[in-house]
Amino acid sequence: MNRSIDQVRSNFSGVIGQGLQLIDLANAYRLDDQLAQSLSWARWAVLREVWGHDPIDRRAWHVLAHALLDLGRYHEAAGMYQRADPDGSNGRLQYNRSRALLGQGAWAEAWALAEQRWSVEEIAAAGSPRPHWLGWPAVSALTLWDEQGFGDTLQALRWIPEVYRASMQLTLEVRPPLQRLLRQGLRWLGPNLNVRVRDESSISSGCHGSLLSLPALLCAQRWPDPVVLQLPKPLRSTGRPRIGLVWEAGRYLDDPSKALEYSRKTIPSDQLEHLCAAILQRKVDLVLLQPGYDIPDKADFLEQAQAVQRCDLLLSVDTAAAHLGGAIGHPTWLMLPWAAASRWQRHRDDTELYPGMRLIRQPRHGDWQGLIQQVLIALDDWLLKCC
């Protein structure tokens, strides 16, 4: 149990009048990845009698919605986010509700609702200043910039052909690790595409907006073809099958919520050793595609994509490498934690995001051993068919 849970519990003297402490306790258990305990305390926090004569604090509904989202109970989670913000005025809560809608497959509603994120101060500060989409759609020049994680950007590339016209000057502003990949992979769109490094000090003018906002801008109802990066196939020698492996998610540990995502998605070292040893027993070549191993520590996404292409199959946890595999149309198996991101929905071994991708999930919360066993069974079947 972490220190924050101990601190909250030491201040907890009962139930009546202790609503705020219950909220803190539910949230502390969630950040400690104890899902059942988080849900239990969150349910206490929304009881009418806990608050005495005071109204139920909307943060109680918020923490309950988070707990339900983690458990993949997306319909219930969406309802709790609405209880927390019945008039739809809180951008953060509405943005979180969009995540629950993604889990239900309500794509269009989720994409529209996600635009409420721009009223959240820290999210708005990370994007280019408004107004966005000035003059759309009758524009001859458009600037699109990346936002949030690298995986989100790679996932959103599919929308570029939906907005691009041959007569349009299109500029993509992205972080340095993406620049070479997009310059080469999107070259097929024509000479009017310019990919440049995003300069945080510059202010976009004219018609501009986030790549992640394109489905809402387009009033999209479906996911378009994700395979938009066209790269030359690298030469590779024939021989044993090559399996590429990525086992660690983005290491953003300064924020408690991102640290939680990192710990959920990353294969622990003991289980990683078991997985690698078991793969090598199958007489295949194992390529460690985590930067700093079989690719350079400072490898950009073009280098990683080329390394992926030299493999026959990519095994990846839920990180940008998996989206990269999907965006170049490479055979990819995604290894998901039980409490996976809502975009992957629940109880599915496929996904509308990347029709060729296979999802392999933990059978229980935190059960990497059970997931690895599924991977190895699937790998044996794959080797029989391909070799």
Secondary structure by P-SEA (a helix, b strand, c coil): ccaaaaaaaaaccccccaaaaaaaaaaaaaaacaaaaaaaaaaaaacccccccccccaaaaaaaaaaaaaacaaaaaaaaaaaaccccccaaaaaaaaaaaaaacaaaaaaaaaccccccaaaaaaccccccccccccccbbbbbbcccaaaaaaaccccccccccccbbbbbbccccaaaaaaaaccccccbbbbccccccccccbbbbccccccccccccccccccccccbbbbbcccbbbbbbcccccccccaaaaaaaaaccccaaaaaaaaaaaaaacbbbbcccccccccccccaaaaaaaaaaccbbbbcccaaaaaaaaaccbbbbbbccccccccccccccccccccbbbbbccccccaaaaaaaaaaaaaaaaaacc
